[in-house]
Amino acid sequence: MNPHQLELFYHVAKFKGVSRAARQMPYGIQQPSVSAQVNALERDLGVTLYERRPFKLTPAGEELFKFVEPFFGRIAEVRDKLQGAARIRIGASPIIFRDYLPPVIEAVRKQFPGLNMILRALNQPELIDSLERDELDVIISLIPDKLSQGVNAVEIVALPLILLAPKASKIKSAEDLWESGRIQEPLIALGPNELICQQFQQHLAEIGVSWLPKIEMDSLELIEKYVEAGYGLGLSVRLPDKRPPSKLCSIELPGFPRVKLGLLHRGESTGDSNIRRVFVEEVKRQAVRFQAA
């Protein structure tokens, strides 16, 4: 049992799985290496630390996690204090980071030149989970109907749900789908835990339509690619100042509820509160032009 193995086990237990732990490690390490080290730790101890599918810590794993968590859970905090460096941990989807956050980040860095920024590109359920675990200081995410106690949300813009279709598709409106009785086109969508998919399916049930995804993807960009390739129709949202790729057209969904995109943070977050305040205000300032979208 060595410190490196304990550190890797801590991250596996914290993020509830080897693959998620490998993605969230503060330094580069491959998933097979994480598995090998944690397996070696189990052999050394002669116990099973967690059940693989679904992930669940065993009683021995729970005991070991309680032992290592106070130390490994504070490493980043202690490092920042020793270095005297301020930091902010920001989470958002890849599209948000790429298309909307660069001017915000630039403005914040101008005010805090020595700022350390940790940027995590995650999907919506992972963003909410990371914020609730105090692994991120602020996130830009779709706002769920129920928020955990202590989580504050500022709505930025309400986004309409849309379907993406190849321009050559015979389907030109949502009515073309609902009136067909039985929808033949495959649906490409995010996973069932994503708010976009949940609200879409809830409204389909209200209007008496059954249409479950045939292909589930991890991002809206991947959905666009698979629609372009002719695998089906894609469920997405209309983002501000963003048009579908040239080979696709969007199909409006009248009557479907809009999803709310917002900025979420915890009031008692360990991140620098002044930096977080500046970031929040800058996001709100940049988002003014989208309010009427």
C-alpha positions as CSV (number, residue, x, y, z in Angstrom):
1,M,0.0,0.0,0.0
2,N,1.7,3.2,-1.2
3,P,0.6,6.8,-1.3
4,H,0.1,6.8,-5.1
5,Q,-2.3,3.9,-4.9
6,L,-4.2,5.6,-2.1
7,E,-4.4,8.8,-4.1
8,L,-5.8,6.9,-7.2
9,F,-8.3,5.0,-5.0
10,Y,-9.4,8.4,-3.5
11,H,-10.2,9.8,-6.9
12,V,-12.0,6.6,-8.0
13,A,-14.1,6.6,-4.9
14,K,-14.7,10.4,-5.2
15,F,-15.8,10.3,-8.8
16,K,-17.6,6.9,-8.6
17,G,-15.7,5.1,-11.3
18,V,-12.3,4.6,-12.9
19,S,-13.1,6.3,-16.2
20,R,-14.4,9.4,-14.5
21,A,-11.5,9.5,-12.1
22,A,-9.0,9.4,-15.0
23,R,-10.7,12.3,-16.7
24,Q,-10.7,14.4,-13.5
25,M,-7.2,13.7,-12.3
26,P,-5.1,16.9,-11.8
27,Y,-2.3,15.3,-13.9
28,G,-2.4,13.1,-17.0
29,I,-2.9,9.4,-16.4
30,Q,-4.6,6.7,-18.5
31,Q,-7.6,4.7,-17.3
32,P,-5.8,1.3,-17.5
33,S,-3.1,2.7,-15.2
34,V,-5.6,3.8,-12.7
35,S,-7.3,0.4,-12.8
36,A,-4.0,-1.5,-12.4
37,Q,-2.9,0.6,-9.4
38,V,-6.2,0.2,-7.6
39,N,-6.3,-3.5,-8.4
40,A,-2.8,-3.8,-6.9
41,L,-4.0,-2.0,-3.8
42,E,-6.8,-4.5,-3.4
43,R,-4.4,-7.4,-3.8
44,D,-2.1,-5.9,-1.2
45,L,-4.9,-5.4,1.3
46,G,-6.7,-8.7,0.4
47,V,-10.1,-7.0,0.1
48,T,-12.4,-5.7,-2.6
49,L,-12.7,-1.9,-2.3
50,Y,-15.6,-1.3,-4.7
51,E,-18.2,-3.1,-6.8
52,R,-17.6,-2.4,-10.5
53,R,-21.1,-2.4,-12.1
54,P,-22.9,-0.4,-10.8
55,F,-20.2,1.4,-8.9
56,K,-20.5,1.1,-5.1
57,L,-17.9,1.2,-2.4
58,T,-17.7,-2.0,-0.2
59,P,-17.6,-1.6,3.6
60,A,-13.8,-1.9,3.3
61,G,-13.8,0.8,0.6
62,E,-15.9,3.1,2.7
63,E,-13.5,2.7,5.6
64,L,-10.4,3.4,3.5
65,F,-12.1,6.4,1.8
66,K,-12.9,7.9,5.3
67,F,-9.2,7.5,6.1
68,V,-7.7,9.1,3.0
69,E,-10.3,11.7,2.2
70,P,-9.2,14.4,4.8
71,F,-5.7,14.4,3.3
72,F,-6.2,14.1,-0.4
73,G,-9.3,16.2,-0.4
74,R,-7.4,19.3,0.8
75,I,-4.2,19.0,-1.4
76,A,-5.4,21.6,-3.9
77,E,-6.5,24.0,-1.1
78,V,-3.2,23.7,0.7
79,R,-1.2,24.1,-2.5
80,D,-3.0,27.3,-3.3
81,K,-2.5,28.7,0.2
82,L,1.2,27.9,0.1
83,Q,1.6,29.5,-3.3
84,G,-0.5,32.5,-2.4
85,A,-2.3,32.1,-5.7
86,A,-6.0,32.7,-6.2
87,R,-8.0,30.3,-8.3
88,I,-11.5,29.6,-9.7
89,R,-12.9,26.3,-10.9
90,I,-15.3,26.7,-13.8
91,G,-17.4,24.0,-15.4
92,A,-19.4,24.2,-18.7
93,S,-20.1,22.2,-21.8
94,P,-17.5,22.1,-24.6
95,I,-19.7,24.3,-26.8
96,I,-20.1,26.9,-24.0
97,F,-16.3,27.0,-23.4
98,R,-15.6,27.2,-27.2
99,D,-18.2,29.7,-28.4
100,Y,-19.2,31.9,-25.4
101,L,-16.7,31.9,-22.5
102,P,-13.5,33.2,-24.1
103,P,-14.4,36.9,-23.7
104,V,-15.6,36.3,-20.2
105,I,-12.3,34.5,-19.2
106,E,-10.3,37.2,-20.8
107,A,-12.1,39.9,-18.9
108,V,-11.6,38.1,-15.6
109,R,-7.9,37.4,-16.2
110,K,-7.4,41.2,-16.9
111,Q,-8.7,41.9,-13.4
112,F,-6.8,39.1,-11.8
113,P,-3.5,38.6,-13.8
114,G,-2.1,35.9,-11.4
115,L,-5.3,33.9,-11.4
116,N,-5.2,30.1,-11.7
117,M,-8.2,28.9,-13.7
118,I,-9.4,25.2,-13.7
119,L,-11.7,24.6,-16.6
120,R,-13.8,21.4,-16.7
121,A,-15.8,20.5,-19.8
122,L,-18.5,18.1,-18.7
123,N,-22.1,17.2,-19.6
124,Q,-25.0,18.7,-17.6
125,P,-25.5,15.9,-15.0
126,E,-21.8,15.8,-14.3
127,L,-21.7,19.6,-13.9
128,I,-24.5,19.6,-11.3
129,D,-22.9,16.7,-9.5
130,S,-19.4,18.4,-9.4
131,L,-20.9,21.6,-8.1
132,E,-22.8,19.9,-5.4
133,R,-19.6,18.1,-4.3
134,D,-17.8,21.4,-4.2
135,E,-15.4,20.3,-6.9
136,L,-16.3,23.4,-9.0
137,D,-16.9,26.9,-7.9
138,V,-19.2,28.0,-10.7
139,I,-20.9,26.3,-13.6
140,I,-22.8,27.3,-16.7
141,S,-25.5,24.6,-17.2
142,L,-29.1,24.0,-17.9
143,I,-31.0,24.6,-14.7
144,P,-32.9,21.6,-13.2
145,D,-36.3,22.0,-11.7
146,K,-35.0,21.2,-8.2
147,L,-31.8,22.6,-6.9
148,S,-29.9,21.3,-3.9
149,Q,-29.9,23.5,-0.8
150,G,-27.2,26.2,-1.0
151,V,-27.0,26.2,-4.8
152,N,-27.7,29.6,-6.3
153,A,-28.9,29.9,-9.9
154,V,-29.0,33.0,-12.2
155,E,-30.9,32.4,-15.4
156,I,-29.2,33.6,-18.6
157,V,-31.5,32.7,-21.4
158,A,-34.3,30.2,-22.2
159,L,-33.4,28.0,-25.1
160,P,-36.1,26.4,-27.4
161,L,-35.9,22.7,-28.2
162,I,-35.4,21.9,-31.9
163,L,-34.9,18.9,-34.1
164,L,-32.1,18.7,-36.6
165,A,-32.6,17.1,-39.9
166,P,-30.7,16.7,-43.2
167,K,-31.7,19.4,-45.7
168,A,-32.8,16.6,-48.0
169,S,-35.2,15.1,-45.4
170,K,-38.9,14.9,-46.3
171,I,-39.7,15.9,-42.7
172,K,-40.2,19.7,-42.7
173,S,-42.3,20.3,-39.5
174,A,-43.1,18.6,-36.2
175,E,-46.6,18.0,-37.5
176,D,-45.2,15.8,-40.2
177,L,-43.9,13.5,-37.5
178,W,-46.8,13.5,-35.1
179,E,-49.5,13.0,-37.8
180,S,-47.7,10.0,-39.2
181,G,-49.0,7.8,-36.4
182,R,-45.8,5.8,-36.1
183,I,-42.6,7.7,-36.3
184,Q,-40.1,5.8,-38.5
185,E,-37.2,8.2,-38.3
186,P,-34.6,7.2,-35.7
187,L,-34.1,9.7,-32.9
188,I,-30.6,10.8,-31.9
189,A,-30.4,12.4,-28.5
190,L,-28.4,12.9,-25.3
191,G,-28.7,10.4,-22.5
192,P,-31.9,10.0,-20.4
193,N,-30.3,11.9,-17.4
194,E,-29.9,15.1,-19.5
195,L,-32.5,17.8,-18.9
196,I,-33.0,18.3,-22.7
197,C,-34.1,14.7,-23.2
198,Q,-36.2,14.6,-20.1
199,Q,-38.3,17.7,-21.0
200,F,-38.7,16.5,-24.6
201,Q,-39.9,13.1,-23.5
202,Q,-42.3,14.6,-20.9
203,H,-44.0,16.8,-23.5
204,L,-44.2,13.9,-26.0
205,A,-46.1,11.9,-23.4
206,E,-48.4,14.9,-22.8
207,I,-49.3,14.9,-26.5
208,G,-49.6,11.2,-26.7
209,V,-46.5,10.5,-28.9
210,S,-44.0,7.7,-28.2
211,W,-40.5,8.3,-29.7
212,L,-37.5,7.0,-27.9
213,P,-33.9,7.5,-28.9
214,K,-32.2,4.9,-31.1
215,I,-28.8,6.5,-30.6
216,E,-27.6,8.3,-27.5
217,M,-24.7,10.7,-27.7
218,D,-22.5,12.6,-25.2
219,S,-22.7,16.0,-26.8
220,L,-24.8,18.2,-29.1
221,E,-21.9,18.4,-31.6
222,L,-21.8,14.6,-32.0
223,I,-25.6,14.7,-32.6
224,E,-25.0,17.1,-35.4
225,K,-22.3,14.9,-37.0
226,Y,-24.6,11.8,-36.9
227,V,-27.5,13.6,-38.3
228,E,-25.3,14.9,-41.1
229,A,-24.2,11.2,-41.7
230,G,-27.9,10.2,-42.2
231,Y,-28.5,8.2,-39.0
232,G,-31.7,10.0,-38.1
233,L,-33.1,13.2,-36.6
234,G,-31.3,14.9,-33.7
235,L,-32.8,16.5,-30.6
236,S,-31.0,19.7,-29.8
237,V,-31.5,23.3,-28.6
238,R,-31.2,26.6,-30.5
239,L,-28.2,28.3,-29.1
240,P,-27.8,32.1,-29.3
241,D,-25.9,33.3,-32.4
242,K,-25.5,29.8,-33.6
243,R,-26.9,28.3,-36.8
244,P,-27.1,24.6,-37.8
245,P,-24.3,23.3,-40.0
246,S,-24.8,24.0,-43.7
247,K,-26.0,20.5,-44.4
248,L,-28.7,20.6,-41.8
249,C,-32.0,22.4,-41.1
250,S,-33.8,22.9,-37.9
251,I,-37.3,21.9,-37.2
252,E,-39.2,24.0,-34.7
253,L,-41.1,22.4,-31.8
254,P,-44.1,24.7,-31.0
255,G,-45.6,24.1,-27.6
256,F,-42.5,22.4,-26.2
257,P,-41.1,24.0,-23.0
258,R,-37.8,25.9,-23.2
259,V,-34.9,24.8,-21.2
260,K,-33.2,27.4,-19.0
261,L,-29.5,28.0,-19.3
262,G,-28.0,29.6,-16.3
263,L,-25.0,30.2,-14.0
264,L,-25.0,28.2,-10.9
265,H,-22.7,28.5,-7.8
266,R,-22.6,27.5,-4.2
267,G,-22.7,30.4,-1.7
268,E,-20.3,28.7,0.7
269,S,-17.8,27.6,-2.0
270,T,-14.2,27.5,-1.0
271,G,-13.2,29.4,-4.1
272,D,-12.3,33.1,-3.8
273,S,-15.7,34.8,-3.5
274,N,-14.5,38.1,-5.1
275,I,-13.2,36.3,-8.2
276,R,-16.4,34.3,-8.4
277,R,-18.5,37.5,-8.1
278,V,-16.5,39.1,-10.9
279,F,-17.0,36.0,-13.1
280,V,-20.7,35.9,-12.5
281,E,-21.1,39.6,-13.3
282,E,-19.1,39.3,-16.4
283,V,-21.2,36.3,-17.6
284,K,-24.3,38.4,-17.0
285,R,-22.9,41.4,-18.8
286,Q,-21.9,39.3,-21.9
287,A,-25.3,37.5,-21.9
288,V,-27.4,40.7,-22.1
289,R,-27.5,40.5,-25.9
290,F,-29.1,37.0,-25.6
291,Q,-31.9,37.9,-23.2
292,A,-34.4,38.7,-26.0
293,A,-33.4,35.7,-28.1
